């Protein structure tokens, strides 16, 4: 082949190779976008109680390539969430190319207090996590706390700061034994009353045998759930014998 012919071939081959390379890249990107596109019917959400599944999906699947399983798994790898109340972290696991599992790690809320028709949620340190008009199931109302200031991101202003950790300890114990209290009331003398519907449980102080008492609660509540009254568990009883006092008419 003459030099002139070689140059002619190169003039044809170089643009052709560039075109083929670009074409391969475009096809590869198109394949990547299509094969890893998340099917809305194959999104699984775990760990959320305050937000619905759809709300979590809307939070996660945003931004460029927000429907790509690989991109989402990388975006939410070891990522702390700072702009979503009640949520501490979110991870995204690729189940298959078009399926993901979203795991929500919610903040450990101790309870809430009511203030001006708002639910003021706080953590173990008494820090206000959120002021909301939405009541979250499974988080008890806490009464008996005297506070003088409320600001999101700041601790509730109170003289008894230990009360928040006590609240979280009780909340964890209740969750451990699959019990959901409506309200936890702290008395000025250090005693605690837990409310389950029309049943009030006087636990006494939370220093002696508290877990043993809570462990027995479920069995007792099943027996009296249709009644109204007080279950007296103030005195620790290793035999698990406690007295239920029904309310009198008009009480």
PAMI-955499 format. One line per field, with one value per residue (C-alpha): y, x, z; residue number from 1; residue in three letters. Coordinates in nm, 4 decimals. Example, Ala and Ser with C-alpha at 12.3 -4.5 7.8 and 13.67 -1.06 7.14 Angstrom:
% residues 2
v	-0.4500, -0.1060
u	1.2300, 1.3670
w	0.7800, 0.7140
num	1, 2
residu	Ala, Ser
% end
This chain:
% residues 251
v	0.0000, 0.3414, 0.6134, 0.8096, 0.5062, 0.4570, 0.8156, 0.7774, 0.4672, 0.6444, 0.9387, 0.6962, 0.4683, 0.7327, 0.9014, 0.5582, 0.4380, 0.7572, 0.7139, 0.3491, 0.4447, 0.7162, 0.4836, 0.2128, 0.4626, 0.5895, 0.2345, 0.1401, 0.4373, 0.3629, -0.0007, 0.1071, 0.3478, 0.0959, -0.2219, -0.0514, 0.1535, 0.0851, -0.0704, 0.1180, -0.2151, -0.3536, -0.0977, -0.2285, 0.0023, -0.1081, 0.0678, 0.3618, 0.4468, 0.8224, 0.8448, 0.6322, 0.4126, 0.6582, 0.9528, 0.7720, 0.6789, 1.0423, 1.1527, 0.8984, 0.8939, 1.2530, 1.4315, 1.3145, 0.9412, 0.9197, 0.6072, 0.4163, 0.1386, 0.1558, 0.5341, 0.5272, 0.2593, 0.4687, 0.7947, 0.6559, 0.4573, 0.5610, 0.8805, 1.0619, 1.2397, 1.5935, 1.7498, 1.5005, 1.5175, 1.1857, 1.0167, 0.9567, 0.7600, 0.5844, 0.3089, 0.1660, -0.1980, -0.3324, -0.6415, -0.6896, -0.4603, -0.3093, -0.3622, -0.1870, -0.2114, 0.1190, 0.0889, 0.3783, 0.4358, 0.6684, 0.8793, 0.7237, 0.9328, 0.9099, 1.0657, 1.3813, 1.6607, 1.8547, 2.2293, 2.4552, 2.1673, 2.0561, 1.7347, 1.8193, 1.5116, 1.4808, 1.2347, 1.0814, 1.4082, 1.6060, 1.7691, 1.8697, 1.6735, 1.8062, 2.0093, 1.8490, 1.8316, 1.4594, 1.2035, 0.9119, 0.5759, 0.3953, 0.7105, 0.7907, 1.1256, 1.2282, 1.4314, 1.5546, 1.7410, 2.1081, 2.2872, 2.6537, 2.6652, 2.4848, 2.5208, 2.2575, 2.1347, 2.2553, 2.0694, 2.1286, 2.3662, 2.1797, 2.1300, 1.7487, 1.6503, 1.2828, 1.2441, 1.2201, 0.9236, 0.7576, 0.8071, 0.6477, 0.3519, 0.2919, 0.3320, 0.0754, -0.1695, -0.1335, -0.1906, -0.4943, -0.6598, -0.5327, -0.2910, 0.0489, 0.3008, 0.6042, 0.8099, 0.8008, 1.0240, 1.1130, 1.2062, 1.4568, 1.1840, 0.9851, 0.7319, 0.6457, 0.5723, 0.4297, 0.4614, 0.1970, 0.3132, 0.3018, 0.1092, 0.2925, 0.1012, 0.2304, 0.1097, 0.2870, 0.4118, 0.2869, 0.1668, -0.1733, -0.4682, -0.2408, -0.4837, -0.7737, -0.5625, -0.4591, -0.8196, -0.9251, -0.6342, -0.7885, -1.0888, -0.8692, -0.6223, -0.9056, -0.9973, -0.6472, -0.4786, -0.4364, -0.2796, 0.0542, 0.0817, 0.0768, -0.2050, -0.1552, -0.2708, -0.0291, -0.2968, -0.5370, -0.8911, -1.1780, -1.4046, -1.1692, -1.1175, -0.7700, -0.6142, -0.4637, -0.2083, -0.1414, 0.2112, 0.2741, 0.4133, 0.7783, 0.7783
u	0.0000, 0.1333, 0.1971, -0.0914, -0.3211, -0.2061, -0.2853, -0.6302, -0.7012, -0.5924, -0.8176, -1.1083, -1.0110, -0.9373, -1.2792, -1.4408, -1.2612, -1.3545, -1.7160, -1.7166, -1.5642, -1.8220, -2.0990, -1.9775, -1.9659, -2.3156, -2.4512, -2.2723, -2.4225, -2.7665, -2.7330, -2.6194, -2.9103, -3.1641, -3.0448, -3.0048, -3.3232, -3.5215, -3.8634, -4.1054, -4.2696, -3.9375, -3.8489, -3.8450, -3.8310, -3.7374, -3.6989, -3.9352, -4.2069, -4.2551, -4.2496, -4.4483, -4.2730, -4.3590, -4.2249, -3.8934, -3.8798, -3.9424, -3.6599, -3.4105, -3.4826, -3.3995, -3.1325, -2.9430, -2.9833, -3.2121, -3.3721, -3.0444, -2.9787, -2.5968, -2.5865, -2.8241, -2.6228, -2.3072, -2.4828, -2.6134, -2.3069, -2.1961, -2.3981, -2.5456, -2.8768, -2.8892, -3.1839, -3.4624, -3.6173, -3.6419, -3.3895, -3.0279, -2.9062, -3.0274, -2.8608, -2.9552, -2.8808, -2.8960, -3.1180, -3.1002, -3.0264, -3.3771, -3.4544, -3.3332, -3.3837, -3.3879, -3.2981, -3.3962, -3.2201, -3.4372, -3.3145, -3.3565, -3.6427, -3.7142, -4.0603, -4.2557, -4.4215, -4.7243, -4.6971, -4.9515, -5.1096, -4.7661, -4.5777, -4.2264, -4.0060, -3.6824, -3.3917, -3.2080, -3.0290, -3.3517, -3.2560, -3.5613, -3.5480, -3.8645, -4.1762, -4.4552, -4.8317, -4.7961, -4.8252, -4.5842, -4.7036, -4.4814, -4.3375, -4.4935, -4.6039, -4.4016, -4.5603, -4.4258, -4.1378, -4.1193, -3.9540, -3.9209, -3.7817, -3.8295, -3.6031, -3.5389, -3.1818, -3.1499, -3.2185, -3.5429, -3.4689, -3.5278, -3.3558, -3.3870, -3.1749, -3.1556, -3.5249, -3.4600, -3.2249, -3.4705, -3.7413, -3.5329, -3.4423, -3.8105, -3.9002, -3.6368, -3.7616, -4.1195, -4.0086, -3.8036, -4.1170, -4.3371, -4.5366, -4.6542, -4.7374, -4.9553, -4.7936, -4.5157, -4.5658, -4.2858, -4.3970, -4.2081, -4.1007, -3.9233, -4.2008, -4.3270, -4.6740, -4.7187, -5.0521, -5.1901, -5.5352, -5.7503, -5.4883, -5.2414, -4.9372, -4.7656, -4.4062, -4.2706, -3.9181, -3.7269, -3.4332, -3.5410, -3.6429, -3.7657, -3.6969, -3.8578, -4.1688, -4.1879, -4.1263, -4.4414, -4.6528, -4.7640, -4.9193, -5.1000, -5.2273, -5.3833, -5.5947, -5.7245, -5.7173, -6.0973, -6.1031, -6.0130, -5.7992, -5.4546, -5.2018, -4.9907, -4.6322, -4.4578, -4.3095, -4.0745, -4.2128, -3.9892, -4.2961, -4.4672, -4.7793, -4.9280, -5.2667, -5.5040, -5.7503, -6.0473, -6.1799, -6.5002, -6.8001, -6.7577, -6.3810
w	0.0000, -0.0940, 0.1671, 0.0215, 0.0609, 0.4243, 0.5090, 0.3513, 0.5562, 0.8760, 0.7936, 0.7773, 1.0686, 1.3335, 1.3171, 1.2941, 1.6084, 1.7923, 1.6838, 1.7948, 2.1300, 2.1883, 2.0772, 2.3172, 2.6027, 2.5288, 2.5055, 2.8283, 3.0108, 2.8683, 2.9769, 3.3261, 3.3617, 3.2403, 3.4127, 3.7526, 3.7351, 4.0524, 4.0064, 4.2400, 4.3254, 4.4494, 4.7172, 5.0743, 5.3758, 5.7291, 6.0631, 6.0097, 6.2608, 6.2369, 5.8566, 5.6118, 5.3562, 5.0794, 5.2764, 5.3252, 4.9554, 4.8593, 5.0914, 4.9555, 4.5823, 4.4973, 4.2967, 3.9871, 3.9217, 4.2229, 4.0763, 4.0230, 4.2743, 4.2533, 4.2839, 4.5827, 4.7634, 4.7237, 4.8145, 5.1434, 5.2474, 5.5990, 5.5692, 5.8663, 5.8141, 5.9487, 5.7690, 5.8481, 6.1967, 6.3856, 6.1513, 6.2516, 5.9477, 5.6318, 5.4331, 5.0941, 5.0110, 4.6548, 4.6649, 4.2883, 3.9958, 4.0099, 4.3785, 4.6946, 5.0688, 5.2585, 5.6265, 5.8509, 6.1816, 6.3827, 6.6704, 7.0130, 7.1456, 7.5166, 7.5049, 7.4395, 7.6311, 7.5142, 7.4769, 7.3061, 7.1108, 6.9870, 7.0572, 7.1767, 7.1262, 7.3209, 7.3451, 7.6422, 7.7114, 7.7069, 7.3774, 7.1761, 6.8509, 6.6931, 6.7609, 6.5617, 6.5285, 6.4457, 6.7247, 6.6772, 6.8061, 7.0528, 7.2109, 7.5486, 7.6779, 7.9815, 8.2591, 8.5879, 8.4231, 8.5082, 8.2179, 8.1370, 7.7841, 7.4513, 7.1486, 6.8825, 6.9068, 7.2671, 7.5946, 7.7756, 8.0598, 8.3879, 8.7205, 8.7040, 8.4032, 8.5107, 8.4381, 8.0633, 8.0961, 8.3342, 8.0745, 7.7979, 8.0215, 8.0897, 7.7222, 7.6228, 7.8854, 7.7643, 7.4033, 7.5087, 7.6452, 7.3606, 7.5734, 7.4506, 7.7208, 7.6694, 7.9418, 8.1993, 8.5018, 8.7410, 9.0906, 9.2989, 9.5449, 9.2714, 9.2114, 8.8638, 8.7273, 8.3778, 8.1975, 7.9604, 7.8544, 8.1673, 8.3639, 8.5861, 8.7009, 9.0122, 8.9847, 9.2885, 9.2342, 8.9293, 9.1367, 9.2694, 9.0514, 8.7739, 8.4883, 8.6749, 8.7268, 8.3610, 8.2524, 8.4414, 8.3201, 7.9928, 8.1690, 8.4201, 8.1610, 7.9584, 8.2608, 8.3337, 7.9902, 7.9834, 8.3299, 8.4798, 8.7872, 8.9486, 8.9463, 9.2575, 9.1918, 9.4235, 9.6478, 9.4726, 9.4954, 9.3850, 9.3657, 9.1214, 9.3322, 9.3024, 9.3754, 9.1190, 9.2582, 9.0256, 9.0086, 9.1947, 9.0067, 8.9284, 8.9763
num	1, 2, 3, 4, 5, 6, 7, 8, 9, 10, 11, 12, 13, 14, 15, 16, 17, 18, 19, 20, 21, 22, 23, 24, 25, 26, 27, 28, 29, 30, 31, 32, 33, 34, 35, 36, 37, 38, 39, 40, 41, 42, 43, 44, 45, 46, 47, 48, 49, 50, 51, 52, 53, 54, 55, 56, 57, 58, 59, 60, 61, 62, 63, 64, 65, 66, 67, 68, 69, 70, 71, 72, 73, 74, 75, 76, 77, 78, 79, 80, 81, 82, 83, 84, 85, 86, 87, 88, 89, 90, 91, 92, 93, 94, 95, 96, 97, 98, 99, 100, 101, 102, 103, 104, 105, 106, 107, 108, 109, 110, 111, 112, 113, 114, 115, 116, 117, 118, 119, 120, 121, 122, 123, 124, 125, 126, 127, 128, 129, 130, 131, 132, 133, 134, 135, 136, 137, 138, 139, 140, 141, 142, 143, 144, 145, 146, 147, 148, 149, 150, 151, 152, 153, 154, 155, 156, 157, 158, 159, 160, 161, 162, 163, 164, 165, 166, 167, 168, 169, 170, 171, 172, 173, 174, 175, 176, 177, 178, 179, 180, 181, 182, 183, 184, 185, 186, 187, 188, 189, 190, 191, 192, 193, 194, 195, 196, 197, 198, 199, 200, 201, 202, 203, 204, 205, 206, 207, 208, 209, 210, 211, 212, 213, 214, 215, 216, 217, 218, 219, 220, 221, 222, 223, 224, 225, 226, 227, 228, 229, 230, 231, 232, 233, 234, 235, 236, 237, 238, 239, 240, 241, 242, 243, 244, 245, 246, 247, 248, 249, 250, 251
residu	Unk, Unk, Unk, Unk, Unk, Unk, Unk, Unk, Unk, Unk, Unk, Unk, Unk, Unk, Unk, Unk, Unk, Unk, Unk, Unk, Unk, Unk, Unk, Unk, Unk, Unk, Unk, Unk, Unk, Unk, Unk, Unk, Unk, Unk, Unk, Unk, Unk, Unk, Unk, Unk, Unk, Unk, Unk, Unk, Unk, Unk, Unk, Unk, Unk, Unk, Unk, Unk, Unk, Unk, Unk, Unk, Unk, Unk, Unk, Unk, Unk, Unk, Unk, Unk, Unk, Unk, Unk, Unk, Unk, Unk, Unk, Unk, Unk, Unk, Unk, Unk, Unk, Unk, Unk, Unk, Unk, Unk, Unk, Unk, Unk, Unk, Unk, Unk, Unk, Unk, Unk, Unk, Unk, Unk, Unk, Unk, Unk, Unk, Unk, Unk, Unk, Unk, Unk, Unk, Unk, Unk, Unk, Unk, Unk, Unk, Unk, Unk, Unk, Unk, Unk, Unk, Unk, Unk, Unk, Unk, Unk, Unk, Unk, Unk, Unk, Unk, Unk, Unk, Unk, Unk, Unk, Unk, Unk, Unk, Unk, Unk, Unk, Unk, Unk, Unk, Unk, Unk, Unk, Unk, Unk, Unk, Unk, Unk, Unk, Unk, Unk, Unk, Unk, Unk, Unk, Unk, Unk, Unk, Unk, Unk, Unk, Unk, Unk, Unk, Unk, Unk, Unk, Unk, Unk, Unk, Unk, Unk, Unk, Unk, Unk, Unk, Unk, Unk, Unk, Unk, Unk, Unk, Unk, Unk, Unk, Unk, Unk, Unk, Unk, Unk, Unk, Unk, Unk, Unk, Unk, Unk, Unk, Unk, Unk, Unk, Unk, Unk, Unk, Unk, Unk, Unk, Unk, Unk, Unk, Unk, Unk, Unk, Unk, Unk, Unk, Unk, Unk, Unk, Unk, Unk, Unk, Unk, Unk, Unk, Unk, Unk, Unk, Unk, Unk, Unk, Unk, Unk, Unk, Unk, Unk, Unk, Unk, Unk, Unk, Unk, Unk, Unk, Unk, Unk, Unk, Unk, Unk, Unk, Unk, Unk, Unk
% end
